[in-house]
Amino acid sequence: MRKFTLADLAARGSGPVFAPVVDGHLIDRGGVSSYGHGERTHPEGYHTHDVPEVFCVLQGSGLVEIDGETTPFEAGDVLVIEPGEDHHLISLGDVPLVHAWMHLREN
């Protein structure tokens, strides 16, 4: 997992905004999700992808768990999950965690 801020991203005309952090990839699909205090994404257990996934944290804070290790995050952070990493976000803030998630594909 790599952690950035929204300020680390730069739109390049019509090019992908994530080029500075995941060059050579385009957004394939995604959505917006919300979680209350103490809720965890992917409660079913082990969760991986064979493509990079990006989380843009729009509101709230918590911990991202990657392969069992945790790292704090807050609104404005951008989390790049590498293919094969078991990942979960845990909402711990006073306001609900809201994040945009995107699966990327090679350009």
NORKAKA-V394507 format. One record per residue. N is the residue number from 1. RES is the residue in one letter. SS is DSSP state (helix for helix, strand for strand, loop for the rest). BURIAL is + if it has 24 or more other ideal C-beta (glycine too) atoms within 12 Angstrom, else -. D_CENTER is the distance of its C-alpha to the mean C-alpha in Angstrom with 1 decimal. Layout:
n->N res->RES ss->SS burial->BURIAL d_center->D_CENTER
n->N res->RES ss->SS burial->BURIAL d_center->D_CENTER
This chain:
n->1 res->M ss->loop burial->+ d_center->9.2
n->2 res->R ss->strand burial->+ d_center->9.5
n->3 res->K ss->strand burial->+ d_center->8.8
n->4 res->F ss->strand burial->+ d_center->10.0
n->5 res->T ss->strand burial->- d_center->11.1
n->6 res->L ss->helix burial->+ d_center->11.6
n->7 res->A ss->helix burial->- d_center->15.1
n->8 res->D ss->helix burial->- d_center->14.2
n->9 res->L ss->loop burial->- d_center->13.6
n->10 res->A ss->loop burial->- d_center->16.9
n->11 res->A ss->loop burial->- d_center->18.0
n->12 res->R ss->loop burial->- d_center->20.9
n->13 res->G ss->loop burial->- d_center->23.1
n->14 res->S ss->loop burial->- d_center->21.9
n->15 res->G ss->loop burial->- d_center->19.7
n->16 res->P ss->loop burial->+ d_center->15.9
n->17 res->V ss->helix burial->+ d_center->14.2
n->18 res->F ss->helix burial->+ d_center->11.8
n->19 res->A ss->helix burial->- d_center->15.1
n->20 res->P ss->helix burial->- d_center->15.3
n->21 res->V ss->loop burial->+ d_center->12.3
n->22 res->V ss->loop burial->+ d_center->12.5
n->23 res->D ss->loop burial->- d_center->16.1
n->24 res->G ss->loop burial->- d_center->17.8
n->25 res->H ss->strand burial->+ d_center->15.0
n->26 res->L ss->strand burial->- d_center->14.9
n->27 res->I ss->strand burial->+ d_center->12.6
n->28 res->D ss->strand burial->- d_center->14.3
n->29 res->R ss->strand burial->- d_center->13.1
n->30 res->G ss->strand burial->- d_center->10.6
n->31 res->G ss->strand burial->- d_center->11.1
n->32 res->V ss->strand burial->- d_center->10.7
n->33 res->S ss->strand burial->+ d_center->10.9
n->34 res->S ss->strand burial->- d_center->12.8
n->35 res->Y ss->strand burial->+ d_center->13.7
n->36 res->G ss->loop burial->- d_center->16.8
n->37 res->H ss->loop burial->- d_center->17.7
n->38 res->G ss->loop burial->- d_center->17.6
n->39 res->E ss->loop burial->- d_center->15.7
n->40 res->R ss->strand burial->+ d_center->13.3
n->41 res->T ss->loop burial->+ d_center->11.1
n->42 res->H ss->loop burial->+ d_center->12.9
n->43 res->P ss->loop burial->- d_center->16.2
n->44 res->E ss->loop burial->- d_center->18.1
n->45 res->G ss->loop burial->- d_center->17.3
n->46 res->Y ss->loop burial->- d_center->16.3
n->47 res->H ss->loop burial->- d_center->13.4
n->48 res->T ss->loop burial->- d_center->12.6
n->49 res->H ss->loop burial->+ d_center->12.5
n->50 res->D ss->loop burial->- d_center->14.8
n->51 res->V ss->loop burial->+ d_center->12.6
n->52 res->P ss->loop burial->+ d_center->9.5
n->53 res->E ss->strand burial->+ d_center->6.2
n->54 res->V ss->strand burial->+ d_center->3.8
n->55 res->F ss->strand burial->+ d_center->1.8
n->56 res->C ss->strand burial->+ d_center->5.3
n->57 res->V ss->strand burial->+ d_center->7.0
n->58 res->L ss->strand burial->+ d_center->10.4
n->59 res->Q ss->strand burial->+ d_center->12.5
n->60 res->G ss->loop burial->+ d_center->13.1
n->61 res->S ss->strand burial->+ d_center->12.3
n->62 res->G ss->strand burial->+ d_center->12.2
n->63 res->L ss->strand burial->+ d_center->11.4
n->64 res->V ss->strand burial->+ d_center->8.8
n->65 res->E ss->strand burial->+ d_center->11.2
n->66 res->I ss->strand burial->+ d_center->11.3
n->67 res->D ss->loop burial->- d_center->14.7
n->68 res->G ss->loop burial->- d_center->16.2
n->69 res->E ss->strand burial->- d_center->15.4
n->70 res->T ss->strand burial->- d_center->13.7
n->71 res->T ss->strand burial->+ d_center->12.4
n->72 res->P ss->strand burial->- d_center->12.4
n->73 res->F ss->strand burial->+ d_center->10.1
n->74 res->E ss->strand burial->+ d_center->11.3
n->75 res->A ss->loop burial->+ d_center->11.3
n->76 res->G ss->loop burial->- d_center->10.9
n->77 res->D ss->strand burial->+ d_center->8.4
n->78 res->V ss->strand burial->+ d_center->5.9
n->79 res->L ss->strand burial->+ d_center->4.1
n->80 res->V ss->strand burial->+ d_center->5.6
n->81 res->I ss->strand burial->+ d_center->6.5
n->82 res->E ss->loop burial->+ d_center->10.2
n->83 res->P ss->loop burial->- d_center->12.4
n->84 res->G ss->loop burial->- d_center->14.2
n->85 res->E ss->loop burial->+ d_center->12.1
n->86 res->D ss->loop burial->- d_center->12.5
n->87 res->H ss->strand burial->+ d_center->9.4
n->88 res->H ss->strand burial->+ d_center->9.4
n->89 res->L ss->strand burial->+ d_center->8.4
n->90 res->I ss->strand burial->+ d_center->11.8
n->91 res->S ss->strand burial->+ d_center->12.9
n->92 res->L ss->loop burial->+ d_center->15.8
n->93 res->G ss->loop burial->+ d_center->16.6
n->94 res->D ss->loop burial->- d_center->19.6
n->95 res->V ss->loop burial->- d_center->17.9
n->96 res->P ss->loop burial->- d_center->15.6
n->97 res->L ss->strand burial->+ d_center->11.9
n->98 res->V ss->strand burial->+ d_center->10.8
n->99 res->H ss->strand burial->+ d_center->7.4
n->100 res->A ss->strand burial->+ d_center->7.3
n->101 res->W ss->strand burial->+ d_center->5.7
n->102 res->M ss->strand burial->+ d_center->7.5
n->103 res->H ss->strand burial->+ d_center->9.4
n->104 res->L ss->strand burial->+ d_center->11.3
n->105 res->R ss->strand burial->- d_center->14.9
n->106 res->E ss->strand burial->- d_center->17.4
n->107 res->N ss->loop burial->- d_center->19.5
